Amino acid sequence: MIDIPAIETARLRLRGPTLGDFQRLGELWADPEVVQFTTGEPQTPEQTWSRLLRCIGHWTALDFGLWILEDEMTAEFIGEAGFADLQRDIQPPLNGTPETGWILHPSKFGKGYATEAEIGRASCRERV
């Protein structure tokens, strides 16, 4: 079992991803509104499964990754946020520098959750 730090903010709990998150992530990544600025195309269950395994693998291999975002009081799923080394072929190259990112359920857009997650993640940034 990997030791993924859990972070709590005023409204959020950031916790490590588990296989139990597959359905919620599948619904999130299949939403055209969610993916309009990322992949541009809704993701299939297979693509979401690979994404989830990659997220878990980041923590295992690199000691950092994406957290699942939940409402601190209700445990309602909000999205995911964190760091990833995706080895993307982009210019300029990132050369192993982790990227930061987030993806939120559309009902949570514009409520400051990404900013709050970033503040919480800053407490773990020294791990990256």
N, CA, C and O atoms as a printed pandas DataFrame, in Angstrom:
     atom_number atom_name residue_name chain_id  residue_number  x_coord  y_coord  z_coord
0              1         N          MET        A               1    0.843   -1.186    0.000
1              2        CA          MET        A               1    0.000    0.000    0.000
2              3         C          MET        A               1    0.883    1.242    0.000
3              4         O          MET        A               1    1.871    1.313    0.730
4              5         N          ILE        A               2    0.521    2.205   -0.814
5              6        CA          ILE        A               2    1.290    3.430   -0.892
6              7         C          ILE        A               2    0.752    4.450    0.099
7              8         O          ILE        A               2   -0.438    4.468    0.414
8              9         N          ASP        A               3    1.642    5.290    0.579
9             10        CA          ASP        A               3    1.280    6.312    1.559
10            11         C          ASP        A               3    1.053    7.633    0.832
11            12         O          ASP        A               3    1.999    8.372    0.559
12            13         N          ILE        A               4   -0.207    7.924    0.520
13            14        CA          ILE        A               4   -0.560    9.170   -0.145
14            15         C          ILE        A               4   -1.075   10.125    0.922
15            16         O          ILE        A               4   -2.028    9.803    1.631
16            17         N          PRO        A               5   -0.461   11.289    1.045
17            18        CA          PRO        A               5   -0.914   12.213    2.092
18            19         C          PRO        A               5   -2.321   12.729    1.798
19            20         O          PRO        A               5   -2.634   13.089    0.663
20            21         N          ALA        A               6   -3.154   12.760    2.815
21            22        CA          ALA        A               6   -4.476   13.382    2.712
22            23         C          ALA        A               6   -4.333   14.815    3.210
23            24         O          ALA        A               6   -3.622   15.083    4.179
24            25         N          ILE        A               7   -5.017   15.723    2.535
25            26        CA          ILE        A               7   -4.948   17.139    2.876
26            27         C          ILE        A               7   -6.362   17.636    3.098
27            28         O          ILE        A               7   -7.269   17.313    2.331
28            29         N          GLU        A               8   -6.547   18.419    4.145
29            30        CA          GLU        A               8   -7.856   19.013    4.395
30            31         C          GLU        A               8   -7.733   20.530    4.361
31            32         O          GLU        A               8   -6.820   21.114    4.945
32            33         N          THR        A               9   -8.678   21.152    3.661
33            34        CA          THR        A               9   -8.754   22.606    3.620
34            35         C          THR        A               9  -10.088   23.001    4.251
35            36         O          THR        A               9  -10.774   22.161    4.834
36            37         N          ALA        A              10  -10.450   24.255    4.137
37            38        CA          ALA        A              10  -11.708   24.714    4.731
38            39         C          ALA        A              10  -12.909   23.947    4.192
39            40         O          ALA        A              10  -13.828   23.634    4.949
40            41         N          ARG        A              11  -12.917   23.636    2.885
41            42        CA          ARG        A              11  -14.069   22.953    2.287
42            43         C          ARG        A              11  -13.750   21.620    1.647
43            44         O          ARG        A              11  -14.664   20.871    1.302
44            45         N          LEU        A              12  -12.466   21.301    1.477
45            46        CA          LEU        A              12  -12.075   20.143    0.693
46            47         C          LEU        A              12  -11.286   19.121    1.489
47            48         O          LEU        A              12  -10.614   19.437    2.470
48            49         N          ARG        A              13  -11.394   17.886    1.030
49            50        CA          ARG        A              13  -10.486   16.824    1.440
50            51         C          ARG        A              13   -9.840   16.321    0.158
51            52         O          ARG        A              13  -10.530   15.912   -0.776
52            53         N          LEU        A              14   -8.521   16.352    0.120
53            54        CA          LEU        A              14   -7.751   15.815   -0.987
54            55         C          LEU        A              14   -7.211   14.474   -0.519
55            56         O          LEU        A              14   -6.480   14.411    0.469
56            57         N          ARG        A              15   -7.565   13.403   -1.217
57            58        CA          ARG        A              15   -7.115   12.066   -0.829
58            59         C          ARG        A              15   -6.624   11.320   -2.052
59            60         O          ARG        A              15   -6.911   11.698   -3.188
60            61         N          GLY        A              16   -5.888   10.269   -1.805
61            62        CA          GLY        A              16   -5.342    9.488   -2.905
62            63         C          GLY        A              16   -6.422    8.765   -3.690
63            64         O          GLY        A              16   -7.463    8.403   -3.143
64            65         N          PRO        A              17   -6.167    8.555   -4.986
65            66        CA          PRO        A              17   -7.124    7.824   -5.818
66            67         C          PRO        A              17   -7.115    6.340   -5.494
67            68         O          PRO        A              17   -6.086    5.780   -5.115
68            69         N          THR        A              18   -8.285    5.704   -5.649
69            70        CA          THR        A              18   -8.413    4.260   -5.472
70            71         C          THR        A              18   -9.205    3.698   -6.650
71            72         O          THR        A              18   -9.825    4.450   -7.402
72            73         N          LEU        A              19   -9.183    2.403   -6.804
73            74        CA          LEU        A              19   -9.961    1.775   -7.867
74            75         C          LEU        A              19  -11.451    2.055   -7.696
75            76         O          LEU        A              19  -12.203    2.045   -8.671
76            77         N          GLY        A              20  -11.876    2.305   -6.462
77            78        CA          GLY        A              20  -13.266    2.633   -6.188
78            79         C          GLY        A              20  -13.713    3.959   -6.780
79            80         O          GLY        A              20  -14.910    4.248   -6.800
80            81         N          ASP        A              21  -12.788    4.763   -7.257
81            82        CA          ASP        A              21  -13.119    6.050   -7.865
82            83         C          ASP        A              21  -13.439    5.931   -9.356
83            84         O          ASP        A              21  -13.795    6.924   -9.991
84            85         N          PHE        A              22  -13.318    4.746   -9.913
85            86        CA          PHE        A              22  -13.459    4.563  -11.357
86            87         C          PHE        A              22  -14.795    5.075  -11.898
87            88         O          PHE        A              22  -14.806    5.809  -12.886
88            89         N          GLN        A              23  -15.896    4.717  -11.293
89            90        CA          GLN        A              23  -17.199    5.131  -11.822
90            91         C          GLN        A              23  -17.354    6.651  -11.811
91            92         O          GLN        A              23  -17.780    7.242  -12.804
92            93         N          ARG        A              24  -17.010    7.278  -10.696
93            94        CA          ARG        A              24  -17.145    8.741  -10.608
94            95         C          ARG        A              24  -16.220    9.448  -11.587
95            96         O          ARG        A              24  -16.613   10.431  -12.216
96            97         N          LEU        A              25  -14.999    8.957  -11.717
97            98        CA          LEU        A              25  -14.074    9.548  -12.689
98            99         C          LEU        A              25  -14.557    9.304  -14.114
99           100         O          LEU        A              25  -14.405   10.168  -14.977
100          101         N          GLY        A              26  -15.134    8.140  -14.362
101          102        CA          GLY        A              26  -15.665    7.841  -15.681
102          103         C          GLY        A              26  -16.766    8.804  -16.076
103          104         O          GLY        A              26  -16.810    9.270  -17.214
104          105         N          GLU        A              27  -17.651    9.103  -15.145
105          106        CA          GLU        A              27  -18.722   10.063  -15.409
106          107         C          GLU        A              27  -18.145   11.462  -15.654
107          108         O          GLU        A              27  -18.601   12.185  -16.540
108          109         N          LEU        A              28  -17.148   11.825  -14.864
109          110        CA          LEU        A              28  -16.524   13.141  -15.001
110          111         C          LEU        A              28  -15.858   13.293  -16.365
111          112         O          LEU        A              28  -16.125   14.255  -17.084
112          113         N          TRP        A              29  -14.994   12.346  -16.720
113          114        CA          TRP        A              29  -14.215   12.443  -17.953
114          115         C          TRP        A              29  -15.045   12.180  -19.208
115          116         O          TRP        A              29  -14.573   12.443  -20.314
116          117         N          ALA        A              30  -16.261   11.670  -19.066
117          118        CA          ALA        A              30  -17.142   11.467  -20.222
118          119         C          ALA        A              30  -17.978   12.700  -20.527
119          120         O          ALA        A              30  -18.673   12.736  -21.542
120          121         N          ASP        A              31  -17.923   13.700  -19.675
121          122        CA          ASP        A              31  -18.740   14.903  -19.814
122          123         C          ASP        A              31  -18.075   15.885  -20.792
123          124         O          ASP        A              31  -16.958   16.337  -20.542
124          125         N          PRO        A              32  -18.753   16.219  -21.907
125          126        CA          PRO        A              32  -18.155   17.145  -22.885
126          127         C          PRO        A              32  -17.789   18.502  -22.285
127          128         O          PRO        A              32  -16.800   19.106  -22.701
128          129         N          GLU        A              33  -18.555   18.988  -21.331
129          130        CA          GLU        A              33  -18.247   20.277  -20.706
130          131         C          GLU        A              33  -16.949   20.212  -19.909
131          132         O          GLU        A              33  -16.204   21.189  -19.850
132          133         N          VAL        A              34  -16.682   19.076  -19.303
133          134        CA          VAL        A              34  -15.476   18.888  -18.495
134          135         C          VAL        A              34  -14.228   18.827  -19.372
135          136         O          VAL        A              34  -13.200   19.411  -19.027
136          137         N          VAL        A              35  -14.307   18.136  -20.484
137          138        CA          VAL        A              35  -13.112   17.883  -21.298
138          139         C          VAL        A              35  -12.853   18.923  -22.378
139          140         O          VAL        A              35  -11.891   18.797  -23.136
140          141         N          GLN        A              36  -13.699   19.955  -22.461
141          142        CA          GLN        A              36  -13.564   20.916  -23.552
142          143         C          GLN        A              36  -12.192   21.596  -23.601
143          144         O          GLN        A              36  -11.743   21.976  -24.682
144          145         N          PHE        A              37  -11.518   21.758  -22.462
145          146        CA          PHE        A              37  -10.218   22.431  -22.439
146          147         C          PHE        A              37   -9.065   21.472  -22.128
147          148         O          PHE        A              37   -7.936   21.909  -21.909
148          149         N          THR        A              38   -9.348   20.172  -22.110
149          150        CA          THR        A              38   -8.287   19.191  -21.849
150          151         C          THR        A              38   -8.139   18.289  -23.064
151          152         O          THR        A              38   -7.427   18.635  -24.007
152          153         N          THR        A              39   -8.792   17.151  -23.055
153          154        CA          THR        A              39   -8.681   16.208  -24.170
154          155         C          THR        A              39   -9.489   16.653  -25.379
155          156         O          THR        A              39   -9.184   16.265  -26.507
156          157         N          GLY        A              40  -10.532   17.475  -25.149
157          158        CA          GLY        A              40  -11.405   17.920  -26.233
158          159         C          GLY        A              40  -12.461   16.907  -26.618
159          160         O          GLY        A              40  -13.429   17.250  -27.296
160          161         N          GLU        A              41  -12.292   15.673  -26.200
161          162        CA          GLU        A              41  -13.232   14.602  -26.510
162          163         C          GLU        A              41  -13.596   13.858  -25.230
163          164         O          GLU        A              41  -12.725   13.583  -24.406
164          165         N          PRO        A              42  -14.869   13.532  -25.057
165          166        CA          PRO        A              42  -15.244   12.709  -23.905
166          167         C          PRO        A              42  -14.442   11.408  -23.907
167          168         O          PRO        A              42  -14.185   10.827  -24.961
168          169         N          GLN        A              43  -14.059   10.967  -22.738
169          170        CA          GLN        A              43  -13.219    9.788  -22.612
170          171         C          GLN        A              43  -14.071    8.528  -22.452
171          172         O          GLN        A              43  -15.135    8.552  -21.833
172          173         N          THR        A              44  -13.579    7.432  -23.023
173          174        CA          THR        A              44  -14.250    6.142  -22.910
174          175         C          THR        A              44  -13.931    5.540  -21.543
175          176         O          THR        A              44  -13.000    5.987  -20.875
176          177         N          PRO        A              45  -14.693    4.534  -21.123
177          178        CA          PRO        A              45  -14.331    3.845  -19.875
178          179         C          PRO        A              45  -12.898    3.296  -19.908
179          180         O          PRO        A              45  -12.196    3.345  -18.898
180          181         N          GLU        A              46  -12.469    2.783  -21.041
181          182        CA          GLU        A              46  -11.098    2.271  -21.151
182          183         C          GLU        A              46  -10.073    3.383  -20.921
183          184         O          GLU        A              46   -9.086    3.180  -20.214
184          185         N          GLN        A              47  -10.302    4.547  -21.511
185          186        CA          GLN        A              47   -9.385    5.667  -21.327
186          187         C          GLN        A              47   -9.377    6.136  -19.875
187          188         O          GLN        A              47   -8.321    6.465  -19.333
188          189         N          THR        A              48  -10.537    6.167  -19.251
189          190        CA          THR        A              48  -10.615    6.572  -17.848
190          191         C          THR        A              48   -9.909    5.560  -16.960
191          192         O          THR        A              48   -9.220    5.945  -16.015
192          193         N          TRP        A              49  -10.070    4.266  -17.249
193          194        CA          TRP        A              49   -9.400    3.227  -16.476
194          195         C          TRP        A              49   -7.883    3.409  -16.571
195          196         O          TRP        A              49   -7.185    3.337  -15.560
196          197         N          SER        A              50   -7.376    3.645  -17.778
197          198        CA          SER        A              50   -5.931    3.875  -17.951
198          199         C          SER        A              50   -5.486    5.121  -17.200
199          200         O          SER        A              50   -4.415    5.131  -16.594
200          201         N          ARG        A              51   -6.293    6.160  -17.236
201          202        CA          ARG        A              51   -5.978    7.402  -16.526
202          203         C          ARG        A              51   -5.912    7.147  -15.012
203          204         O          ARG        A              51   -5.000    7.625  -14.338
204          205         N          LEU        A              52   -6.873    6.400  -14.492
205          206        CA          LEU        A              52   -6.886    6.101  -13.058
206          207         C          LEU        A              52   -5.655    5.292  -12.664
207          208         O          LEU        A              52   -5.014    5.591  -11.657
208          209         N          LEU        A              53   -5.325    4.283  -13.441
209          210        CA          LEU        A              53   -4.135    3.481  -13.128
210          211         C          LEU        A              53   -2.858    4.322  -13.212
211          212         O          LEU        A              53   -1.933    4.133  -12.423
212          213         N          ARG        A              54   -2.814    5.248  -14.172
213          214        CA          ARG        A              54   -1.664    6.152  -14.280
214          215         C          ARG        A              54   -1.572    7.048  -13.048
215          216         O          ARG        A              54   -0.478    7.312  -12.549
216          217         N          CYS        A              55   -2.722    7.516  -12.560
217          218        CA          CYS        A              55   -2.722    8.363  -11.357
218          219         C          CYS        A              55   -2.190    7.598  -10.146
219          220         O          CYS        A              55   -1.371    8.113   -9.385
220          221         N          ILE        A              56   -2.657    6.384   -9.980
221          222        CA          ILE        A              56   -2.167    5.553   -8.869
222          223         C          ILE        A              56   -0.679    5.258   -9.053
223          224         O          ILE        A              56    0.089    5.264   -8.091
224          225         N          GLY        A              57   -0.286    5.001  -10.292
225          226        CA          GLY        A              57    1.119    4.716  -10.589
226          227         C          GLY        A              57    2.044    5.889  -10.324
227          228         O          GLY        A              57    3.191    5.692   -9.923
228          229         N          HIS        A              58    1.566    7.102  -10.541
229          230        CA          HIS        A              58    2.378    8.278  -10.217
230          231         C          HIS        A              58    2.787    8.254   -8.747
231          232         O          HIS        A              58    3.952    8.465   -8.411
232          233         N          TRP        A              59    1.816    7.995   -7.879
233          234        CA          TRP        A              59    2.131    7.965   -6.446
234          235         C          TRP        A              59    3.102    6.834   -6.122
235          236         O          TRP        A              59    4.011    7.008   -5.311
236          237         N          THR        A              60    2.914    5.686   -6.746
237          238        CA          THR        A              60    3.764    4.534   -6.473
238          239         C          THR        A              60    5.192    4.756   -6.970
239          240         O          THR        A              60    6.152    4.482   -6.251
240          241         N          ALA        A              61    5.327    5.245   -8.186
241          242        CA          ALA        A              61    6.653    5.370   -8.806
242          243         C          ALA        A              61    7.355    6.688   -8.514
243          244         O          ALA        A              61    8.580    6.726   -8.405
244          245         N          LEU        A              62    6.583    7.781   -8.386
245          246        CA          LEU        A              62    7.188    9.106   -8.311
246          247         C          LEU        A              62    6.952    9.834   -6.995
247          248         O          LEU        A              62    7.507   10.912   -6.781
248          249         N          ASP        A              63    6.140    9.266   -6.112
249          250        CA          ASP        A              63    5.841    9.855   -4.805
250          251         C          ASP        A              63    5.089   11.187   -4.923
251          252         O          ASP        A              63    5.168   12.024   -4.024
252          253         N          PHE        A              64    4.371   11.381   -6.016
253          254        CA          PHE        A              64    3.443   12.498   -6.177
254          255         C          PHE        A              64    2.415   12.095   -7.225
255          256         O          PHE        A              64    2.591   11.102   -7.931
256          257         N          GLY        A              65    1.344   12.868   -7.320
257          258        CA          GLY        A              65    0.310   12.557   -8.304
258          259         C          GLY        A              65   -0.917   13.411   -8.106
259          260         O          GLY        A              65   -0.851   14.506   -7.548
260          261         N          LEU        A              66   -2.043   12.894   -8.570
261          262        CA          LEU        A              66   -3.320   13.581   -8.440
262          263         C          LEU        A              66   -4.076   13.074   -7.221
263          264         O          LEU        A              66   -4.029   11.891   -6.885
264          265         N          TRP        A              67   -4.774   14.000   -6.565
265          266        CA          TRP        A              67   -5.655   13.652   -5.467
266          267         C          TRP        A              67   -7.098   13.662   -5.962
267          268         O          TRP        A              67   -7.421   14.338   -6.938
268          269         N          ILE        A              68   -7.945   12.923   -5.296
269          270        CA          ILE        A              68   -9.388   13.020   -5.487
270          271         C          ILE        A              68   -9.864   14.142   -4.573
271          272         O          ILE        A              68   -9.479   14.202   -3.406
272          273         N          LEU        A              69  -10.700   15.030   -5.101
273          274        CA          LEU        A              69  -11.249   16.142   -4.322
274          275         C          LEU        A              69  -12.655   15.782   -3.870
275          276         O          LEU        A              69  -13.506   15.403   -4.675
276          277         N          GLU        A              70  -12.883   15.907   -2.572
277          278        CA          GLU        A              70  -14.198   15.645   -1.993
278          279         C          GLU        A              70  -14.589   16.801   -1.087
279          280         O          GLU        A              70  -13.738   17.484   -0.518
280          281         N          ASP        A              71  -15.897   17.005   -0.966
281          282        CA          ASP        A              71  -16.401   17.985   -0.019
282          283         C          ASP        A              71  -16.042   17.520    1.390
283          284         O          ASP        A              71  -16.313   16.377    1.759
284          285         N          GLU        A              72  -15.439   18.399    2.167
285          286        CA          GLU        A              72  -14.969   18.065    3.512
286          287         C          GLU        A              72  -16.110   17.577    4.415
287          288         O          GLU        A              72  -15.908   16.670    5.223
288          289         N          MET        A              73  -17.291   18.160    4.287
289          290        CA          MET        A              73  -18.402   17.827    5.183
290          291         C          MET        A              73  -19.221   16.625    4.702
291          292         O          MET        A              73  -19.654   15.809    5.515
292          293         N          THR        A              74  -19.436   16.513    3.391
293          294        CA          THR        A              74  -20.360   15.497    2.872
294          295         C          THR        A              74  -19.680   14.351    2.137
295          296         O          THR        A              74  -20.321   13.336    1.863
296          297         N          ALA        A              75  -18.405   14.488    1.813
297          298        CA          ALA        A              75  -17.642   13.527    1.004
298          299         C          ALA        A              75  -18.143   13.473   -0.441
299          300         O          ALA        A              75  -17.832   12.525   -1.161
300          301         N          GLU        A              76  -18.914   14.476   -0.876
301          302        CA          GLU        A              76  -19.367   14.542   -2.257
302          303         C          GLU        A              76  -18.159   14.688   -3.183
303          304         O          GLU        A              76  -17.244   15.463   -2.904
304          305         N          PHE        A              77  -18.164   13.944   -4.275
305          306        CA          PHE        A              77  -17.095   13.989   -5.262
306          307         C          PHE        A              77  -17.096   15.336   -5.979
307          308         O          PHE        A              77  -18.139   15.787   -6.453
308          309         N          ILE        A              78  -15.931   15.980   -6.061
309          310        CA          ILE        A              78  -15.800   17.277   -6.722
310          311         C          ILE        A              78  -14.936   17.178   -7.981
311          312         O          ILE        A              78  -15.223   17.839   -8.979
312          313         N          GLY        A              79  -13.892   16.366   -7.943
313          314        CA          GLY        A              79  -13.007   16.230   -9.098
314          315         C          GLY        A              79  -11.659   15.695   -8.688
315          316         O          GLY        A              79  -11.552   14.899   -7.755
316          317         N          GLU        A              80  -10.625   16.134   -9.387
317          318        CA          GLU        A              80   -9.266   15.722   -9.059
318          319         C          GLU        A              80   -8.314   16.877   -9.316
319          320         O          GLU        A              80   -8.578   17.752  -10.141
320          321         N          ALA        A              81   -7.204   16.862   -8.593
321          322        CA          ALA        A              81   -6.194   17.917   -8.733
322          323         C          ALA        A              81   -4.866   17.382   -8.225
323          324         O          ALA        A              81   -4.824   16.491   -7.376
324          325         N          GLY        A              82   -3.788   17.933   -8.749
325          326        CA          GLY        A              82   -2.473   17.527   -8.262
326          327         C          GLY        A              82   -1.390   17.739   -9.293
327          328         O          GLY        A              82   -1.423   18.690  -10.074
328          329         N          PHE        A              83   -0.423   16.828   -9.280
329          330        CA          PHE        A              83    0.759   16.921  -10.120
330          331         C          PHE        A              83    0.892   15.666  -10.973
331          332         O          PHE        A              83    0.493   14.582  -10.547
332          333         N          ALA        A              84    1.448   15.803  -12.169
333          334        CA          ALA        A              84    1.683   14.654  -13.029
334          335         C          ALA        A              84    2.890   14.911  -13.914
335          336         O          ALA        A              84    3.097   16.024  -14.399
336          337         N          ASP        A              85    3.675   13.878  -14.115
337          338        CA          ASP        A              85    4.779   13.916  -15.080
338          339         C          ASP        A              85    4.332   13.040  -16.248
339          340         O          ASP        A              85    4.533   11.826  -16.236
340          341         N          LEU        A              86    3.727   13.662  -17.253
341          342        CA          LEU        A              86    3.078   12.939  -18.339
342          343         C          LEU        A              86    3.994   12.617  -19.511
343          344         O          LEU        A              86    3.589   11.921  -20.442
344          345         N          GLN        A              87    5.230   13.120  -19.472
345          346        CA          GLN        A              87    6.191   12.858  -20.553
346          347         C          GLN        A              87    5.587   13.199  -21.914
347          348         O          GLN        A              87    5.768   12.472  -22.891
348          349         N          ARG        A              88    4.864   14.322  -21.954
349          350        CA          ARG        A              88    4.216   14.736  -23.196
350          351         C          ARG        A              88    5.228   15.307  -24.179
351          352         O          ARG        A              88    6.208   15.943  -23.792
352          353         N          ASP        A              89    4.971   15.067  -25.442
353          354        CA          ASP        A              89    5.797   15.596  -26.519
354          355         C          ASP        A              89    5.269   16.982  -26.873
355          356         O          ASP        A              89    4.499   17.138  -27.821
356          357         N          ILE        A              90    5.692   17.991  -26.100
357          358        CA          ILE        A              90    5.239   19.356  -26.313
358          359         C          ILE        A              90    6.441   20.290  -26.398
359          360         O          ILE        A              90    7.551   19.941  -25.995
360          361         N          GLN        A              91    6.198   21.465  -26.924
361          362        CA          GLN        A              91    7.240   22.483  -27.009
362          363         C          GLN        A              91    6.805   23.711  -26.243
363          364         O          GLN        A              91    5.675   24.165  -26.424
364          365         N          PRO        A              92    7.640   24.262  -25.406
365          366        CA          PRO        A              92    8.943   23.723  -25.044
366          367         C          PRO        A              92    8.778   22.482  -24.177
367          368         O          PRO        A              92    7.772   22.341  -23.481
368          369         N          PRO        A              93    9.755   21.585  -24.214
369          370        CA          PRO        A              93    9.660   20.354  -23.435
370          371         C          PRO        A              93    9.731   20.648  -21.933
371          372         O          PRO        A              93   10.364   21.610  -21.498
372          373         N          LEU        A              94    9.075   19.808  -21.174
373          374        CA          LEU        A              94    9.068   19.988  -19.716
374          375         C          LEU        A              94   10.224   19.263  -19.033
375          376         O          LEU        A              94   10.528   19.540  -17.873
376          377         N          ASN        A              95   10.868   18.340  -19.739
377          378        CA          ASN        A              95   12.059   17.649  -19.225
378          379         C          ASN        A              95   11.876   17.099  -17.816
379          380         O          ASN        A              95   12.708   17.340  -16.942
380          381         N          GLY        A              96   10.799   16.365  -17.593
381          382        CA          GLY        A              96   10.584   15.721  -16.304
382          383         C          GLY        A              96   10.022   16.629  -15.229
383          384         O          GLY        A              96    9.886   16.201  -14.083
384          385         N          THR        A              97    9.691   17.868  -15.559
385          386        CA          THR        A              97    9.094   18.772  -14.580
386          387         C          THR        A              97    7.610   18.446  -14.441
387          388         O          THR        A              97    6.896   18.442  -15.443
388          389         N          PRO        A              98    7.128   18.173  -13.240
389          390        CA          PRO        A              98    5.707   17.855  -13.071
390          391         C          PRO        A              98    4.810   19.028  -13.469
391          392         O          PRO        A              98    5.124   20.193  -13.225
392          393         N          GLU        A              99    3.696   18.679  -14.084
393          394        CA          GLU        A              99    2.660   19.659  -14.409
394          395         C          GLU        A              99    1.642   19.659  -13.280
395          396         O          GLU        A              99    1.427   18.632  -12.637
396          397         N          THR        A             100    1.020   20.790  -13.039
397          398        CA          THR        A             100   -0.072   20.852  -12.088
398          399         C          THR        A             100   -1.376   20.990  -12.858
399          400         O          THR        A             100   -1.421   21.616  -13.917
400          401         N          GLY        A             101   -2.425   20.407  -12.324
401          402        CA          GLY        A             101   -3.693   20.484  -13.025
402          403         C          GLY        A             101   -4.856   20.101  -12.136
403          404         O          GLY        A             101   -4.679   19.593  -11.029
404          405         N          TRP        A             102   -6.043   20.354  -12.641
405          406        CA          TRP        A             102   -7.267   20.019  -11.927
406          407         C          TRP        A             102   -8.368   19.816  -12.944
407          408         O          TRP        A             102   -8.311   20.335  -14.059
408          409         N          ILE        A             103   -9.359   19.064  -12.549
409          410        CA          ILE        A             103  -10.566   18.850  -13.343
410          411         C          ILE        A             103  -11.713   18.734  -12.348
411          412         O          ILE        A             103  -11.639   17.967  -11.388
412          413         N          LEU        A             104  -12.767   19.498  -12.585
413          414        CA          LEU        A             104  -13.866   19.571  -11.630
414          415         C          LEU        A             104  -15.189   19.193  -12.274
415          416         O          LEU        A             104  -15.387   19.366  -13.476
416          417         N          HIS        A             105  -16.080   18.678  -11.459
417          418        CA          HIS        A             105  -17.444   18.417  -11.908
418          419         C          HIS        A             105  -18.071   19.757  -12.303
419          420         O          HIS        A             105  -17.859   20.750  -11.607
420          421         N          PRO        A             106  -18.838   19.816  -13.404
421          422        CA          PRO        A             106  -19.400   21.092  -13.856
422          423         C          PRO        A             106  -20.217   21.835  -12.794
423          424         O          PRO        A             106  -20.250   23.066  -12.799
424          425         N          SER        A             107  -20.864   21.121  -11.902
425          426        CA          SER        A             107  -21.644   21.795  -10.855
426          427         C          SER        A             107  -20.752   22.528   -9.862
427          428         O          SER        A             107  -21.241   23.291   -9.030
428          429         N          LYS        A             108  -19.440   22.298   -9.947
429          430        CA          LYS        A             108  -18.490   22.919   -9.019
430          431         C          LYS        A             108  -17.664   24.017   -9.670
431          432         O          LYS        A             108  -16.818   24.625   -9.013
432          433         N          PHE        A             109  -17.898   24.282  -10.958
433          434        CA          PHE        A             109  -17.171   25.351  -11.654
434          435         C          PHE        A             109  -17.464   26.692  -10.988
435          436         O          PHE        A             109  -18.584   26.938  -10.541
436          437         N          GLY        A             110  -16.444   27.564  -10.924
437          438        CA          GLY        A             110  -16.629   28.937  -10.478
438          439         C          GLY        A             110  -16.843   29.125   -8.988
439          440         O          GLY        A             110  -17.297   30.187   -8.561
440          441         N          LYS        A             111  -16.527   28.121   -8.192
441          442        CA          LYS        A             111  -16.744   28.214   -6.743
442          443         C          LYS        A             111  -15.442   28.308   -5.950
443          444         O          LYS        A             111  -15.455   28.284   -4.720
444          445         N          GLY        A             112  -14.314   28.414   -6.663
445          446        CA          GLY        A             112  -13.028   28.567   -5.994
446          447         C          GLY        A             112  -12.387   27.272   -5.536
447          448         O          GLY        A             112  -11.397   27.308   -4.804
448          449         N          TYR        A             113  -12.925   26.117   -5.946
449          450        CA          TYR        A             113  -12.364   24.845   -5.487
450          451         C          TYR        A             113  -10.957   24.589   -6.032
451          452         O          TYR        A             113  -10.112   24.055   -5.315
452          453         N          ALA        A             114  -10.693   24.958   -7.280
453          454        CA          ALA        A             114   -9.354   24.747   -7.840
454          455         C          ALA        A             114   -8.319   25.571   -7.078
455          456         O          ALA        A             114   -7.229   25.083   -6.780
456          457         N          THR        A             115   -8.659   26.806   -6.768
457          458        CA          THR        A             115   -7.748   27.659   -5.989
458          459         C          THR        A             115   -7.533   27.086   -4.598
459          460         O          THR        A             115   -6.408   27.065   -4.100
460          461         N          GLU        A             116   -8.601   26.624   -3.972
461          462        CA          GLU        A             116   -8.485   26.054   -2.628
462          463         C          GLU        A             116   -7.650   24.773   -2.649
463          464         O          GLU        A             116   -6.858   24.534   -1.738
464          465         N          ALA        A             117   -7.825   23.954   -3.682
465          466        CA          ALA        A             117   -7.015   22.748   -3.805
466          467         C          ALA        A             117   -5.552   23.108   -3.997
467          468         O          ALA        A             117   -4.675   22.443   -3.447
468          469         N          GLU        A             118   -5.277   24.156   -4.774
469          470        CA          GLU        A             118   -3.899   24.597   -4.994
470          471         C          GLU        A             118   -3.252   25.026   -3.683
471          472         O          GLU        A             118   -2.091   24.705   -3.428
472          473         N          ILE        A             119   -3.985   25.737   -2.866
473          474        CA          ILE        A             119   -3.454   26.156   -1.563
474          475         C          ILE        A             119   -3.148   24.936   -0.708
475          476         O          ILE        A             119   -2.112   24.877   -0.046
476          477         N          GLY        A             120   -4.051   23.964   -0.725
477          478        CA          GLY        A             120   -3.808   22.730    0.024
478          479         C          GLY        A             120   -2.631   21.948   -0.511
479          480         O          GLY        A             120   -1.836   21.401    0.254
480          481         N          ARG        A             121   -2.520   21.896   -1.841
481          482        CA          ARG        A             121   -1.408   21.162   -2.458
482          483         C          ARG        A             121   -0.077   21.802   -2.132
483          484         O          ARG        A             121    0.938   21.111   -2.046
484          485         N          ALA        A             122   -0.064   23.100   -1.950
485          486        CA          ALA        A             122    1.188   23.798   -1.641
486          487         C          ALA        A             122    1.827   23.224   -0.390
487          488         O          ALA        A             122    3.050   23.260   -0.252
488          489         N          SER        A             123    1.034   22.700    0.514
489          490        CA          SER        A             123    1.594   22.124    1.731
490          491         C          SER        A             123    2.347   20.829    1.455
491          492         O          SER        A             123    3.143   20.389    2.284
492          493         N          CYS        A             124    2.105   20.217    0.301
493          494        CA          CYS        A             124    2.806   18.982   -0.057
494          495         C          CYS        A             124    3.798   19.195   -1.192
495          496         O          CYS        A             124    4.434   18.237   -1.630
496          497         N          ARG        A             125    3.946   20.400   -1.672
497          498        CA          ARG        A             125    4.784   20.660   -2.833
498          499         C          ARG        A             125    6.221   20.222   -2.632
499          500         O          ARG        A             125    6.891   19.864   -3.601
500          501         N          GLU        A             126    6.715   20.240   -1.397
501          502        CA          GLU        A             126    8.113   19.856   -1.164
502          503         C          GLU        A             126    8.370   18.395   -1.525
503          504         O          GLU        A             126    9.525   17.997   -1.674
504          505         N          ARG        A             127    7.315   17.588   -1.668
505          506        CA          ARG        A             127    7.485   16.178   -2.065
506          507         C          ARG        A             127    7.877   16.073   -3.532
507          508         O          ARG        A             127    8.507   15.095   -3.935
508          509         N          VAL        A             128    7.511   17.076   -4.341
509          510        CA          VAL        A             128    7.716   17.007   -5.795
510          511         C          VAL        A             128    9.084   17.536   -6.152
511          512         O          VAL        A             128    9.448   17.562   -7.328
